[in-house]
Amino acid sequence: MIVKSRVESMELQILRMLNARMNLSPKEYSNYLYLEKGYEGEVIFDR
């Protein structure tokens, strides 16, 4: 079976970079954690 590799969304990549460089607002930080957790779950599911 051919499986397409999973890539991170552009929004997740940007928020990850911004989080490392500055303090995100509570709303942005919450969205970042939501995207991060969702991506990690998808990767685990793919295994």
Z-matrix of the N, CA and C atoms (Angstrom, degrees):
N
C 1 1.438
C 2 1.536 1 108.53
N 3 1.297 2 115.65 1 135.23
C 4 1.456 3 121.48 2 179.21
C 5 1.529 4 108.00 3 -88.12
N 6 1.324 5 115.33 4 125.66
C 7 1.457 6 120.93 5 -179.33
C 8 1.520 7 108.50 6 -118.25
N 9 1.310 8 115.44 7 125.59
C 10 1.450 9 121.12 8 178.44
C 11 1.530 10 108.80 9 -77.44
N 12 1.317 11 117.18 10 134.39
C 13 1.469 12 119.66 11 -179.52
C 14 1.524 13 109.87 12 -69.46
N 15 1.310 14 115.38 13 146.29
C 16 1.466 15 120.92 14 -178.49
C 17 1.522 16 109.09 15 -87.80
N 18 1.319 17 116.09 16 136.97
C 19 1.466 18 121.39 17 177.30
C 20 1.528 19 108.79 18 -118.98
N 21 1.314 20 115.37 19 149.89
C 22 1.466 21 120.78 20 178.06
C 23 1.524 22 109.36 21 -72.45
N 24 1.324 23 116.18 22 147.00
C 25 1.461 24 119.67 23 177.01
C 26 1.531 25 109.41 24 -69.25
N 27 1.302 26 115.48 25 155.14
C 28 1.465 27 120.57 26 179.33
C 29 1.529 28 110.29 27 -62.17
N 30 1.345 29 116.54 28 -37.63
C 31 1.462 30 120.49 29 179.62
C 32 1.525 31 110.73 30 -62.45
N 33 1.335 32 117.11 31 -42.07
C 34 1.465 33 120.66 32 178.75
C 35 1.527 34 110.49 33 -64.51
N 36 1.298 35 117.84 34 -42.03
C 37 1.465 36 121.13 35 179.42
C 38 1.526 37 110.86 36 -62.15
N 39 1.330 38 116.66 37 -43.46
C 40 1.466 39 120.89 38 -178.80
C 41 1.525 40 110.62 39 -66.63
N 42 1.345 41 116.69 40 -46.04
C 43 1.461 42 119.25 41 -179.96
C 44 1.519 43 111.39 42 -64.65
N 45 1.313 44 117.71 43 -35.25
C 46 1.471 45 120.77 44 177.79
C 47 1.533 46 110.07 45 -63.23
N 48 1.329 47 116.96 46 -43.29
C 49 1.476 48 120.41 47 178.96
C 50 1.519 49 110.91 48 -66.25
N 51 1.339 50 116.45 49 -44.23
C 52 1.462 51 119.72 50 -179.34
C 53 1.527 52 111.85 51 -65.54
N 54 1.321 53 117.24 52 -38.26
C 55 1.460 54 120.75 53 179.84
C 56 1.524 55 111.22 54 -62.17
N 57 1.317 56 117.07 55 -34.24
C 58 1.459 57 120.58 56 179.22
C 59 1.529 58 111.97 57 -72.48
N 60 1.337 59 117.13 58 -22.65
C 61 1.460 60 120.32 59 -173.30
C 62 1.527 61 114.68 60 -106.17
N 63 1.340 62 116.61 61 -18.56
C 64 1.461 63 118.70 62 -175.54
C 65 1.525 64 110.11 63 -153.81
N 66 1.309 65 116.06 64 170.44
C 67 1.464 66 121.35 65 174.89
C 68 1.520 67 108.06 66 -86.42
N 69 1.317 68 116.01 67 119.06
C 70 1.453 69 120.46 68 177.27
C 71 1.525 70 109.47 69 -78.57
N 72 1.333 71 115.96 70 154.71
C 73 1.463 72 119.41 71 174.60
C 74 1.529 73 108.07 72 -66.00
N 75 1.317 74 117.49 73 158.68
C 76 1.474 75 119.11 74 -179.38
C 77 1.529 76 113.03 75 -55.28
N 78 1.315 77 117.57 76 -38.55
C 79 1.468 78 121.06 77 179.73
C 80 1.529 79 110.72 78 -67.17
N 81 1.334 80 117.05 79 -44.75
C 82 1.467 81 121.08 80 178.89
C 83 1.527 82 110.85 81 -65.40
N 84 1.331 83 117.00 82 -40.11
C 85 1.461 84 120.89 83 -179.65
C 86 1.529 85 110.57 84 -66.02
N 87 1.325 86 116.27 85 -40.19
C 88 1.456 87 120.62 86 177.54
C 89 1.527 88 110.36 87 -62.64
N 90 1.322 89 116.91 88 -42.90
C 91 1.467 90 121.39 89 178.09
C 92 1.528 91 110.38 90 -64.26
N 93 1.321 92 117.11 91 -40.62
C 94 1.462 93 121.71 92 177.40
C 95 1.522 94 111.12 93 -59.67
N 96 1.336 95 117.29 94 -47.80
C 97 1.462 96 120.81 95 179.53
C 98 1.525 97 111.41 96 -62.99
N 99 1.326 98 116.77 97 -38.70
C 100 1.463 99 122.10 98 178.43
C 101 1.530 100 110.47 99 -61.97
N 102 1.328 101 116.95 100 -46.59
C 103 1.462 102 121.13 101 179.66
C 104 1.524 103 111.54 102 -66.53
N 105 1.327 104 116.67 103 -41.18
C 106 1.465 105 121.83 104 -179.70
C 107 1.531 106 110.44 105 -62.94
N 108 1.318 107 115.78 106 -47.10
C 109 1.459 108 120.16 107 -179.46
C 110 1.540 109 110.19 108 -65.16
N 111 1.309 110 117.26 109 -40.13
C 112 1.461 111 120.76 110 179.11
C 113 1.512 112 112.07 111 -64.02
N 114 1.323 113 116.85 112 -41.95
C 115 1.460 114 120.43 113 179.25
C 116 1.526 115 110.64 114 -65.57
N 117 1.328 116 116.42 115 -43.85
C 118 1.468 117 119.89 116 178.87
C 119 1.524 118 110.92 117 -61.27
N 120 1.333 119 116.65 118 -39.39
C 121 1.464 120 120.43 119 177.95
C 122 1.515 121 112.48 120 -63.97
N 123 1.333 122 116.71 121 -39.91
C 124 1.452 123 120.92 122 179.08
C 125 1.534 124 110.96 123 -65.74
N 126 1.319 125 116.54 124 -38.99
C 127 1.465 126 120.52 125 179.00
C 128 1.528 127 110.05 126 -65.44
N 129 1.330 128 116.29 127 -42.92
C 130 1.473 129 119.87 128 178.30
C 131 1.513 130 109.85 129 -64.04
N 132 1.335 131 117.73 130 -41.52
C 133 1.449 132 121.34 131 179.08
C 134 1.528 133 111.84 132 -62.58
N 135 1.331 134 116.50 133 -36.28
C 136 1.467 135 120.86 134 -179.95
C 137 1.524 136 111.75 135 -64.69
N 138 1.325 137 117.57 136 -29.76
C 139 1.457 138 120.53 137 -179.90
C 140 1.488 139 108.85 138 -71.09
